Amino acid sequence: MKRCPECRRDYYDDTLLYCLDDGNPLLEGPATASGGDEPATAILHSTAAPGEAPTRAQIQITDQTAILPKGTGDIVPKARGFDKRLLFAPLALAVIVLGGFFGYRYITPAKQINSIAVMPFENRNSDADTDYLSDGLAESVIFRLTQIPDLRVSPTSSVMRYKGKETDVAKIASELGVDAVMTGRLTKRGDNLNITVELVDARTNKSLWGEQYERKLSELLTTQREIVAEIVSKLQLKLSGESEQKLAKKYTNNDEAYQLYLRGQYHLTKRSKDDIYKAIDYYEQSIKLDPNFALAYAGLSYAYQLDVGNSYFSFSMEEGLKRAKDAAVRAAEIDPNLAEARTVIGISLSKELKWTEAEREYRKAIEIDPKNAGSHYQYGIFLQYYGRTGDSIREIKTAVELDPQSLIMQANLAGAYLFDRQSELGLDLAKKAFDLDPNFSSGRFWLAYAYCANKKYAETIELIDAAPRDEVSQRLLARFRGYALAKSGRRSEAESILAKYSSDPTFSDSSNAATIYGALGDKNKAFAALEKGFAAKEQLSRMKVDPLFDDLRDDPRFKELLKRMNLPE
């Protein structure tokens, strides 16, 4: 027999390890046993409410209690004249009740867990330099669990908003719509790691599994694989041969390369100029240690993609595109079945205006991993370039369904409706995305876009005037401010913004200047700007569906430019 030391409930199934009520490890034998001298009391009936743990019961027939003498199974009355047959009925009833109770609790299978959220690990060091480990370990577990077809896993972007906040499992599960939540804590002391994890069934608030790992930093790869294996075991997930292969897949065996990759991922998510620098540096260091680390090449490609058009580096945009594509192709050469590699190849090909080849790569990425929100999202953006706005809405909506907490995806879904000429709905979605986080730059960007598309120029200017004055925000919003000023008849102010596109290298997007010229009615300067952008391989692709290009759309030069971009009219 086993007993829970907390609630003192007894269990007669020796295969059980944890209490079914509070999740505590069970102890062998009664916690209060005193050498076995205590006589066993016959459990003949119970006064416990249905569902409670059975307790010792006494027969309340007379003032005499039936005792099981030690070492026997017979019931012996303490007083003479007691009719043993009176015991048979309650004894039989007790057997039926207990049999039904244990049969229900231990034979009836628990409801299957079909979804899980892995929270960012708590960094107990309170050291920013260790954040890449706590965030990266959670991200790696998420990445591997997404390889299981029948398990829905909340993506990293959805769970990161809970970082640093008090963990309320029930609230998190409700907000993310999952059955189970895994939390973890990480402490680093020199080269030693202490990692504690717990998996909780959010529907019952019972612990399914908990473990503590004392490992070296160099064993981080092995540890994350063990954590995933334990989760699969505790959730009793049935895996196909293909899923087992994906879970067992080793992307690298070099622990140092893996840690450098995690550092790269950590900085990539921050998206600032300095962080992109750092991400690229860490990816390149990782690749030097393991030239066959496909994930590091995919990360490197995406980092270069983010830089294109931002003029962060000394080399040209054309050189940046080449580096991005080379890294993406190398990732796919190493691992043809890596969805992330196929996606970044698709991005590179679309920027080269190779639409058919790009679409093939996007579709291949989604075929490899249908649950990859990033692949659906990037494919949706690509479809806008080609003018297939209805298909774009479908793909970006799928991405949002897979990653409902992603602010960037929700904001771009508003854009998808704007490009589909559902302007009012686009504005409504843009407002909702902005309200989720008014400090999120892309939310403000798409709301300004939506105001312009709905001819709400005063609101556009007011929104932008309230924006942060940092370089990135001002560069992103300058187009909309200039466009709104031009449409409002404030020509000189619009021209002052156009001057920045001529003098400031960070304002290098010619298509943005073209929309302002178009709003001012100066078509010749607008097309001159577009020709300059086309020659410099700037990204002009959205002009096919962008409502801010409507002032130029009826000009023959517009159709000619689309033709040179290999886009249908």
VENPERA-V841840 format. One record per residue. N is the residue number from 1. RES is the residue in one small letter. SS is DSSP state (H for helix, E for strand, L for the rest). BURIAL is + if it has 24 or more other C-alpha atoms within 12 Angstrom, else -. Layout:
n:N res:RES ss:SS burial:BURIAL
n:N res:RES ss:SS burial:BURIAL
This chain:
n:1 res:m ss:L burial:-
n:2 res:k ss:E burial:+
n:3 res:r ss:E burial:+
n:4 res:c ss:E burial:+
n:5 res:p ss:L burial:-
n:6 res:e ss:L burial:-
n:7 res:c ss:L burial:-
n:8 res:r ss:L burial:+
n:9 res:r ss:L burial:+
n:10 res:d ss:E burial:+
n:11 res:y ss:E burial:+
n:12 res:y ss:L burial:+
n:13 res:d ss:L burial:-
n:14 res:d ss:L burial:-
n:15 res:t ss:L burial:-
n:16 res:l ss:L burial:-
n:17 res:l ss:L burial:-
n:18 res:y ss:E burial:+
n:19 res:c ss:L burial:+
n:20 res:l ss:L burial:+
n:21 res:d ss:L burial:+
n:22 res:d ss:L burial:-
n:23 res:g ss:L burial:+
n:24 res:n ss:L burial:+
n:25 res:p ss:E burial:+
n:26 res:l ss:E burial:+
n:27 res:l ss:E burial:+
n:28 res:e ss:E burial:-
n:29 res:g ss:L burial:-
n:30 res:p ss:L burial:+
n:31 res:a ss:L burial:-
n:32 res:t ss:L burial:-
n:33 res:a ss:L burial:-
n:34 res:s ss:L burial:-
n:35 res:g ss:L burial:-
n:36 res:g ss:L burial:-
n:37 res:d ss:L burial:-
n:38 res:e ss:L burial:-
n:39 res:p ss:L burial:-
n:40 res:a ss:E burial:+
n:41 res:t ss:E burial:-
n:42 res:a ss:L burial:+
n:43 res:i ss:L burial:+
n:44 res:l ss:L burial:+
n:45 res:h ss:L burial:+
n:46 res:s ss:L burial:+
n:47 res:t ss:L burial:-
n:48 res:a ss:L burial:-
n:49 res:a ss:L burial:-
n:50 res:p ss:L burial:-
n:51 res:g ss:L burial:-
n:52 res:e ss:L burial:-
n:53 res:a ss:L burial:+
n:54 res:p ss:L burial:+
n:55 res:t ss:L burial:-
n:56 res:r ss:L burial:-
n:57 res:a ss:L burial:-
n:58 res:q ss:L burial:+
n:59 res:i ss:L burial:+
n:60 res:q ss:L burial:-
n:61 res:i ss:L burial:-
n:62 res:t ss:L burial:-
n:63 res:d ss:L burial:-
n:64 res:q ss:L burial:-
n:65 res:t ss:L burial:+
n:66 res:a ss:L burial:+
n:67 res:i ss:E burial:+
n:68 res:l ss:E burial:-
n:69 res:p ss:L burial:-
n:70 res:k ss:L burial:-
n:71 res:g ss:L burial:-
n:72 res:t ss:L burial:-
n:73 res:g ss:L burial:-
n:74 res:d ss:L burial:-
n:75 res:i ss:E burial:+
n:76 res:v ss:E burial:-
n:77 res:p ss:L burial:+
n:78 res:k ss:L burial:-
n:79 res:a ss:L burial:-
n:80 res:r ss:L burial:-
n:81 res:g ss:L burial:-
n:82 res:f ss:L burial:-
n:83 res:d ss:L burial:-
n:84 res:k ss:L burial:-
n:85 res:r ss:H burial:-
n:86 res:l ss:H burial:-
n:87 res:l ss:H burial:+
n:88 res:f ss:H burial:-
n:89 res:a ss:H burial:-
n:90 res:p ss:H burial:+
n:91 res:l ss:H burial:+
n:92 res:a ss:H burial:-
n:93 res:l ss:H burial:-
n:94 res:a ss:H burial:+
n:95 res:v ss:H burial:-
n:96 res:i ss:H burial:-
n:97 res:v ss:H burial:+
n:98 res:l ss:H burial:+
n:99 res:g ss:H burial:-
n:100 res:g ss:H burial:-
n:101 res:f ss:H burial:+
n:102 res:f ss:H burial:-
n:103 res:g ss:H burial:-
n:104 res:y ss:H burial:-
n:105 res:r ss:H burial:-
n:106 res:y ss:H burial:-
n:107 res:i ss:L burial:-
n:108 res:t ss:L burial:-
n:109 res:p ss:L burial:-
n:110 res:a ss:L burial:-
n:111 res:k ss:L burial:-
n:112 res:q ss:L burial:-
n:113 res:i ss:L burial:+
n:114 res:n ss:L burial:+
n:115 res:s ss:E burial:+
n:116 res:i ss:E burial:+
n:117 res:a ss:E burial:+
n:118 res:v ss:E burial:+
n:119 res:m ss:L burial:+
n:120 res:p ss:L burial:+
n:121 res:f ss:L burial:+
n:122 res:e ss:E burial:+
n:123 res:n ss:E burial:+
n:124 res:r ss:L burial:-
n:125 res:n ss:L burial:-
n:126 res:s ss:L burial:-
n:127 res:d ss:L burial:-
n:128 res:a ss:H burial:-
n:129 res:d ss:H burial:-
n:130 res:t ss:H burial:+
n:131 res:d ss:H burial:+
n:132 res:y ss:H burial:+
n:133 res:l ss:H burial:+
n:134 res:s ss:H burial:+
n:135 res:d ss:H burial:+
n:136 res:g ss:H burial:+
n:137 res:l ss:H burial:+
n:138 res:a ss:H burial:+
n:139 res:e ss:H burial:+
n:140 res:s ss:H burial:+
n:141 res:v ss:H burial:+
n:142 res:i ss:H burial:+
n:143 res:f ss:H burial:+
n:144 res:r ss:H burial:+
n:145 res:l ss:H burial:+
n:146 res:t ss:L burial:+
n:147 res:q ss:L burial:+
n:148 res:i ss:L burial:+
n:149 res:p ss:L burial:+
n:150 res:d ss:L burial:-
n:151 res:l ss:L burial:+
n:152 res:r ss:E burial:+
n:153 res:v ss:E burial:+
n:154 res:s ss:L burial:+
n:155 res:p ss:L burial:+
n:156 res:t ss:H burial:+
n:157 res:s ss:H burial:+
n:158 res:s ss:H burial:+
n:159 res:v ss:H burial:+
n:160 res:m ss:H burial:+
n:161 res:r ss:H burial:+
n:162 res:y ss:H burial:+
n:163 res:k ss:L burial:+
n:164 res:g ss:L burial:-
n:165 res:k ss:L burial:-
n:166 res:e ss:L burial:-
n:167 res:t ss:L burial:+
n:168 res:d ss:L burial:-
n:169 res:v ss:H burial:+
n:170 res:a ss:H burial:+
n:171 res:k ss:H burial:-
n:172 res:i ss:H burial:+
n:173 res:a ss:H burial:+
n:174 res:s ss:H burial:-
n:175 res:e ss:H burial:-
n:176 res:l ss:H burial:+
n:177 res:g ss:L burial:+
n:178 res:v ss:L burial:+
n:179 res:d ss:L burial:+
n:180 res:a ss:E burial:+
n:181 res:v ss:E burial:+
n:182 res:m ss:E burial:+
n:183 res:t ss:E burial:+
n:184 res:g ss:E burial:+
n:185 res:r ss:E burial:+
n:186 res:l ss:E burial:+
n:187 res:t ss:E burial:+
n:188 res:k ss:E burial:+
n:189 res:r ss:E burial:-
n:190 res:g ss:L burial:-
n:191 res:d ss:L burial:-
n:192 res:n ss:E burial:-
n:193 res:l ss:E burial:+
n:194 res:n ss:E burial:+
n:195 res:i ss:E burial:+
n:196 res:t ss:E burial:+
n:197 res:v ss:E burial:+
n:198 res:e ss:E burial:+
n:199 res:l ss:E burial:+
n:200 res:v ss:E burial:+
n:201 res:d ss:E burial:+
n:202 res:a ss:L burial:+
n:203 res:r ss:L burial:+
n:204 res:t ss:L burial:-
n:205 res:n ss:L burial:+
n:206 res:k ss:E burial:+
n:207 res:s ss:E burial:+
n:208 res:l ss:E burial:+
n:209 res:w ss:E burial:+
n:210 res:g ss:E burial:+
n:211 res:e ss:E burial:+
n:212 res:q ss:E burial:-
n:213 res:y ss:E burial:+
n:214 res:e ss:E burial:-
n:215 res:r ss:E burial:+
n:216 res:k ss:E burial:-
n:217 res:l ss:H burial:+
n:218 res:s ss:H burial:-
n:219 res:e ss:H burial:+
n:220 res:l ss:H burial:+
n:221 res:l ss:H burial:+
n:222 res:t ss:H burial:+
n:223 res:t ss:H burial:+
n:224 res:q ss:H burial:+
n:225 res:r ss:H burial:+
n:226 res:e ss:H burial:+
n:227 res:i ss:H burial:+
n:228 res:v ss:H burial:+
n:229 res:a ss:H burial:-
n:230 res:e ss:H burial:+
n:231 res:i ss:H burial:+
n:232 res:v ss:H burial:+
n:233 res:s ss:H burial:-
n:234 res:k ss:H burial:+
n:235 res:l ss:L burial:+
n:236 res:q ss:L burial:-
n:237 res:l ss:L burial:-
n:238 res:k ss:L burial:-
n:239 res:l ss:L burial:-
n:240 res:s ss:L burial:-
n:241 res:g ss:H burial:-
n:242 res:e ss:H burial:-
n:243 res:s ss:H burial:-
n:244 res:e ss:H burial:-
n:245 res:q ss:H burial:-
n:246 res:k ss:H burial:+
n:247 res:l ss:H burial:+
n:248 res:a ss:H burial:-
n:249 res:k ss:L burial:-
n:250 res:k ss:L burial:-
n:251 res:y ss:L burial:+
n:252 res:t ss:L burial:+
n:253 res:n ss:L burial:-
n:254 res:n ss:L burial:+
n:255 res:d ss:H burial:+
n:256 res:e ss:H burial:+
n:257 res:a ss:H burial:+
n:258 res:y ss:H burial:+
n:259 res:q ss:H burial:+
n:260 res:l ss:H burial:+
n:261 res:y ss:H burial:+
n:262 res:l ss:H burial:+
n:263 res:r ss:H burial:+
n:264 res:g ss:H burial:+
n:265 res:q ss:H burial:+
n:266 res:y ss:H burial:+
n:267 res:h ss:H burial:+
n:268 res:l ss:H burial:+
n:269 res:t ss:L burial:+
n:270 res:k ss:L burial:-
n:271 res:r ss:L burial:+
n:272 res:s ss:L burial:-
n:273 res:k ss:H burial:+
n:274 res:d ss:H burial:-
n:275 res:d ss:H burial:+
n:276 res:i ss:H burial:+
n:277 res:y ss:H burial:+
n:278 res:k ss:H burial:+
n:279 res:a ss:H burial:+
n:280 res:i ss:H burial:+
n:281 res:d ss:H burial:+
n:282 res:y ss:H burial:+
n:283 res:y ss:H burial:+
n:284 res:e ss:H burial:+
n:285 res:q ss:H burial:+
n:286 res:s ss:H burial:+
n:287 res:i ss:H burial:+
n:288 res:k ss:H burial:-
n:289 res:l ss:H burial:-
n:290 res:d ss:L burial:+
n:291 res:p ss:L burial:+
n:292 res:n ss:L burial:+
n:293 res:f ss:L burial:+
n:294 res:a ss:H burial:+
n:295 res:l ss:H burial:+
n:296 res:a ss:H burial:+
n:297 res:y ss:H burial:+
n:298 res:a ss:H burial:+
n:299 res:g ss:H burial:+
n:300 res:l ss:H burial:+
n:301 res:s ss:H burial:+
n:302 res:y ss:H burial:+
n:303 res:a ss:H burial:+
n:304 res:y ss:H burial:+
n:305 res:q ss:H burial:+
n:306 res:l ss:H burial:+
n:307 res:d ss:H burial:+
n:308 res:v ss:L burial:+
n:309 res:g ss:L burial:+
n:310 res:n ss:L burial:+
n:311 res:s ss:L burial:+
n:312 res:y ss:L burial:+
n:313 res:f ss:L burial:-
n:314 res:s ss:L burial:-
n:315 res:f ss:L burial:-
n:316 res:s ss:L burial:-
n:317 res:m ss:H burial:+
n:318 res:e ss:H burial:+
n:319 res:e ss:H burial:-
n:320 res:g ss:H burial:+
n:321 res:l ss:H burial:+
n:322 res:k ss:H burial:+
n:323 res:r ss:H burial:+
n:324 res:a ss:H burial:+
n:325 res:k ss:H burial:+
n:326 res:d ss:H burial:+
n:327 res:a ss:H burial:+
n:328 res:a ss:H burial:+
n:329 res:v ss:H burial:+
n:330 res:r ss:H burial:+
n:331 res:a ss:H burial:+
n:332 res:a ss:H burial:+
n:333 res:e ss:H burial:-
n:334 res:i ss:H burial:+
n:335 res:d ss:L burial:+
n:336 res:p ss:L burial:-
n:337 res:n ss:L burial:+
n:338 res:l ss:L burial:+
n:339 res:a ss:H burial:+
n:340 res:e ss:H burial:+
n:341 res:a ss:H burial:+
n:342 res:r ss:H burial:+
n:343 res:t ss:H burial:+
n:344 res:v ss:H burial:+
n:345 res:i ss:H burial:+
n:346 res:g ss:H burial:+
n:347 res:i ss:H burial:+
n:348 res:s ss:H burial:+
n:349 res:l ss:H burial:+
n:350 res:s ss:H burial:+
n:351 res:k ss:H burial:+
n:352 res:e ss:L burial:+
n:353 res:l ss:L burial:+
n:354 res:k ss:L burial:+
n:355 res:w ss:H burial:+
n:356 res:t ss:H burial:-
n:357 res:e ss:H burial:-
n:358 res:a ss:H burial:+
n:359 res:e ss:H burial:+
n:360 res:r ss:H burial:-
n:361 res:e ss:H burial:+
n:362 res:y ss:H burial:+
n:363 res:r ss:H burial:+
n:364 res:k ss:H burial:+
n:365 res:a ss:H burial:+
n:366 res:i ss:H burial:+
n:367 res:e ss:H burial:-
n:368 res:i ss:H burial:+
n:369 res:d ss:L burial:+
n:370 res:p ss:L burial:+
n:371 res:k ss:L burial:+
n:372 res:n ss:L burial:+
n:373 res:a ss:H burial:+
n:374 res:g ss:H burial:+
n:375 res:s ss:H burial:+
n:376 res:h ss:H burial:+
n:377 res:y ss:H burial:+
n:378 res:q ss:H burial:+
n:379 res:y ss:H burial:+
n:380 res:g ss:H burial:+
n:381 res:i ss:H burial:+
n:382 res:f ss:H burial:+
n:383 res:l ss:H burial:+
n:384 res:q ss:H burial:+
n:385 res:y ss:H burial:+
n:386 res:y ss:L burial:+
n:387 res:g ss:L burial:+
n:388 res:r ss:L burial:+
n:389 res:t ss:H burial:+
n:390 res:g ss:H burial:+
n:391 res:d ss:H burial:+
n:392 res:s ss:H burial:+
n:393 res:i ss:H burial:+
n:394 res:r ss:H burial:+
n:395 res:e ss:H burial:+
n:396 res:i ss:H burial:+
n:397 res:k ss:H burial:+
n:398 res:t ss:H burial:+
n:399 res:a ss:H burial:+
n:400 res:v ss:H burial:+
n:401 res:e ss:H burial:+
n:402 res:l ss:H burial:+
n:403 res:d ss:L burial:+
n:404 res:p ss:L burial:+
n:405 res:q ss:L burial:+
n:406 res:s ss:L burial:+
n:407 res:l ss:H burial:+
n:408 res:i ss:H burial:+
n:409 res:m ss:H burial:+
n:410 res:q ss:H burial:+
n:411 res:a ss:H burial:+
n:412 res:n ss:H burial:+
n:413 res:l ss:H burial:+
n:414 res:a ss:H burial:+
n:415 res:g ss:H burial:+
n:416 res:a ss:H burial:+
n:417 res:y ss:H burial:+
n:418 res:l ss:H burial:+
n:419 res:f ss:H burial:+
n:420 res:d ss:L burial:+
n:421 res:r ss:L burial:+
n:422 res:q ss:L burial:+
n:423 res:s ss:H burial:+
n:424 res:e ss:H burial:+
n:425 res:l ss:H burial:+
n:426 res:g ss:H burial:+
n:427 res:l ss:H burial:+
n:428 res:d ss:H burial:+
n:429 res:l ss:H burial:+
n:430 res:a ss:H burial:+
n:431 res:k ss:H burial:+
n:432 res:k ss:H burial:+
n:433 res:a ss:H burial:+
n:434 res:f ss:H burial:+
n:435 res:d ss:H burial:-
n:436 res:l ss:H burial:-
n:437 res:d ss:L burial:-
n:438 res:p ss:L burial:+
n:439 res:n ss:L burial:-
n:440 res:f ss:L burial:+
n:441 res:s ss:H burial:+
n:442 res:s ss:H burial:+
n:443 res:g ss:H burial:+
n:444 res:r ss:H burial:+
n:445 res:f ss:H burial:+
n:446 res:w ss:H burial:+
n:447 res:l ss:H burial:+
n:448 res:a ss:H burial:+
n:449 res:y ss:H burial:+
n:450 res:a ss:H burial:+
n:451 res:y ss:H burial:+
n:452 res:c ss:H burial:+
n:453 res:a ss:H burial:+
n:454 res:n ss:L burial:+
n:455 res:k ss:L burial:+
n:456 res:k ss:L burial:+
n:457 res:y ss:H burial:+
n:458 res:a ss:H burial:+
n:459 res:e ss:H burial:+
n:460 res:t ss:H burial:+
n:461 res:i ss:H burial:+
n:462 res:e ss:H burial:-
n:463 res:l ss:H burial:+
n:464 res:i ss:H burial:+
n:465 res:d ss:H burial:-
n:466 res:a ss:L burial:-
n:467 res:a ss:L burial:+
n:468 res:p ss:L burial:-
n:469 res:r ss:L burial:-
n:470 res:d ss:L burial:-
n:471 res:e ss:H burial:-
n:472 res:v ss:H burial:-
n:473 res:s ss:H burial:+
n:474 res:q ss:H burial:+
n:475 res:r ss:H burial:+
n:476 res:l ss:H burial:+
n:477 res:l ss:H burial:+
n:478 res:a ss:H burial:+
n:479 res:r ss:H burial:+
n:480 res:f ss:H burial:+
n:481 res:r ss:H burial:+
n:482 res:g ss:H burial:+
n:483 res:y ss:H burial:+
n:484 res:a ss:H burial:+
n:485 res:l ss:H burial:+
n:486 res:a ss:H burial:+
n:487 res:k ss:H burial:+
n:488 res:s ss:L burial:+
n:489 res:g ss:L burial:-
n:490 res:r ss:L burial:-
n:491 res:r ss:H burial:-
n:492 res:s ss:H burial:-
n:493 res:e ss:H burial:-
n:494 res:a ss:H burial:+
n:495 res:e ss:H burial:+
n:496 res:s ss:H burial:+
n:497 res:i ss:H burial:+
n:498 res:l ss:H burial:+
n:499 res:a ss:H burial:-
n:500 res:k ss:H burial:+
n:501 res:y ss:H burial:+
n:502 res:s ss:H burial:-
n:503 res:s ss:H burial:-
n:504 res:d ss:L burial:-
n:505 res:p ss:L burial:-
n:506 res:t ss:L burial:+
n:507 res:f ss:L burial:+
n:508 res:s ss:L burial:+
n:509 res:d ss:L burial:+
n:510 res:s ss:H burial:+
n:511 res:s ss:H burial:+
n:512 res:n ss:H burial:+
n:513 res:a ss:H burial:+
n:514 res:a ss:H burial:+
n:515 res:t ss:H burial:+
n:516 res:i ss:H burial:+
n:517 res:y ss:H burial:+
n:518 res:g ss:H burial:+
n:519 res:a ss:H burial:+
n:520 res:l ss:H burial:+
n:521 res:g ss:L burial:-
n:522 res:d ss:L burial:-
n:523 res:k ss:H burial:+
n:524 res:n ss:H burial:-
n:525 res:k ss:H burial:+
n:526 res:a ss:H burial:+
n:527 res:f ss:H burial:+
n:528 res:a ss:H burial:-
n:529 res:a ss:H burial:+
n:530 res:l ss:H burial:+
n:531 res:e ss:H burial:+
n:532 res:k ss:H burial:+
n:533 res:g ss:H burial:+
n:534 res:f ss:H burial:+
n:535 res:a ss:H burial:-
n:536 res:a ss:L burial:+
n:537 res:k ss:L burial:+
n:538 res:e ss:L burial:+
n:539 res:q ss:L burial:+
n:540 res:l ss:L burial:+
n:541 res:s ss:H burial:+
n:542 res:r ss:H burial:+
n:543 res:m ss:H burial:+
n:544 res:k ss:H burial:+
n:545 res:v ss:L burial:+
n:546 res:d ss:L burial:+
n:547 res:p ss:H burial:+
n:548 res:l ss:H burial:+
n:549 res:f ss:H burial:+
n:550 res:d ss:L burial:+
n:551 res:d ss:L burial:+
n:552 res:l ss:L burial:+
n:553 res:r ss:L burial:+
n:554 res:d ss:L burial:-
n:555 res:d ss:L burial:-
n:556 res:p ss:H burial:-
n:557 res:r ss:H burial:-
n:558 res:f ss:H burial:+
n:559 res:k ss:H burial:-
n:560 res:e ss:H burial:-
n:561 res:l ss:H burial:+
n:562 res:l ss:H burial:+
n:563 res:k ss:H burial:-
n:564 res:r ss:H burial:-
n:565 res:m ss:L burial:+
n:566 res:n ss:L burial:-
n:567 res:l ss:L burial:+
n:568 res:p ss:L burial:-
n:569 res:e ss:L burial:-
